[in-house]
Amino acid sequence: MKIPESVKPRSGDFRFRPPAVDLMPALAVVLDLAFGPVVDDFSLPGSVSGPEIFDAARSVYLADRIAARWPDDRLAELCGTQVAADFKAEFWETAAVEFRAETVIEKIAAAAVECKMPVLFLKGAALMLGHEALQGSRDFNDVDVLAPGDRAQELWDCLKAGGFQDCGLPTHEHHLGMLDFSAGPAVEVHFCIRGVRSSAGTSLTLDEAVEINLVRSLPHFQGQCWIPHRDLLLAHALVHGIAQHGLSPQGYPMLKVLADAVDMALPQSVEDGTYRTWFPLIERDVSLREVCALAELGRRLGQGQSAAAVWHEEGDEALFLRHCVLGNLDEKYTDSLRLRAMASVLPSRNRWGTVVHMVWHTLFPSRAVIDAYYDTPGGRWRYVVFRIRRPFVLMGRAVRYSWAAWVMRRQTRPASKIDN
C-alpha cells in the first residue's frame, strides 16, 4: 500500500506507545483466524490447543467473528468438534442480539413516525442494517440513534412512554441518558455524531448530515429512517474508536475498531485515495498517520501475513496491533493510559465545556450514577460518605495511574517512528 506523502513521522501524530512484550501463540492464531484469509491450507502450531484458541478469542471479543468467517467443518478440523461447537454458540448468541436489536430498531422507527421526525441509526445498528458486517460476527450493547438536535428529548420521552426504562444515567454532551429495554439492547438518543466535524468545527447534526448527502434511506421502515453512507460510517467508526476510546480501550475494544475498518474496506480506501472524501470530517481529532497505520495493519493481515510476524516489527501498524491487544488484556497498560485519556477529551462543541462537564460529573456523580456504576447500598448517609471519600479515591487512582505510565515508559520497546 502506498502511504500518502503527507503522512510525516511526527510524534504528535500517533498516540499509541505500547511496550514490546511477547504475543501468546494462541492469540496469534486468533488474530490470523479473525483477519486473515479463509484458506484450506491454514494449520495450527503444534504448541496450541483448540480450547486455548477459543479462550483467547473470547478474551479479545473475536470468537463470534471467527465463527462467522470460517465454515463449521474447517473449525472442527482445526480446533476439534467441541471447540467448534463453542465457537458456533458464540455466533448464535451474537445473532440473537442482532435479532433482538431489530425489535428495538422497529420500536424506535415507530416512535419517530409518531413524533413526525427523521432518525439516523449509528454505529453497530447501522453496520447491521447496512449489511457492512457478516451476520453474527459483531456484538453490540446498545442501539444508537441520532435525532434532530432540538427534538432528541421528544423522541426519548416517546420511547419511555412506549415501554423503555430510564437507566438513571446522566445526559452527556452528545447523547441523552440511556434507556433500557427488557427484550433487547439499550438505546442512546444522540444530539450529534461526536467527533465527525461540520465546516464550523462542531460535531455533525442530523440536518447537516442530510444536507451534505451522507445518509442512506431504509425504505422498509415507515417514515424517514436513515443510516450513514459508508463514508460517514467509516469516519465515525474511526473517530469513535481512535479518538474517543483509543486511550480508554477498556470501554470499547480496539480490535472491534480494526474489524469494522476492515469490513468497510479502509485498506482499499487509503490505497486508492478515496479516503480524501471523508477524512476531512475527522482530521481535527484523528491523524492521517493513525488512519494509515490501521489501514496497513488490516491490509497485511488480510493478505495472510501472520500477526506474530507483524507484532515484533517497528512500524506504526505493529504499535497499533500491540495497543489493540494489550488494551484488552493488560491492566497495567490500560492504567498507564488513563491520565492521558482524561487530558485528551473529544469535545462535541466547546473543549473547555467538555472538560468542565467531565470533571464535575467525575467529582460529584449523581445518586443514579453511584448506584449504576458502584453498586452503593441505599441510605442517605452511605451516599454522603461516598462523596466525602470520592476526592481521596480519585487522588489515589491518579498516583497509581502515574506510576503505571512511568513503568510503561521505562519498559523496553522497539525503536519506531515515534522515537526518531
Buried (B, 14 or more C-beta within 10 A) or exposed (E): BEBBEEBEEEEEBBBBBBBBBEBBBBBBBBBBBBBBEEEEEBEBEEEBBBBBBBBBBBBBBBBBBBBBBBEBEBBBBBBBEEBBBBBBEBBEBBBEBBEBBBBBBBBBBBBBBBBEBBBBBBBBBBBBBBEBBBEBBBBBEBBBBBBBBEBBEBBBBBBBEBEBEBBBBBBBBBBBBBBBBEEBBBBBBBBBBBBBBBEEEBBBBBEBBBEEEBBBEBEEBEBBBBBBBBBBBBBBBBBBBBBBBBBBBBEBBBBBBBBBBBBBBBBBBBBEEEBEEBBEBBBBBBBBBBBBBBBBBBBBBBEEBBBBEBBEBBBBBBBBBBBBBBBBBBEBBBBBBBBBBBEBBBBBBEEEEBBEBBEEBEEEBEBBBBBBEEEBEEEEEEBEEBBEEBEEEEEEEEEBBBEBBEBBEEBEBBEBBBEE
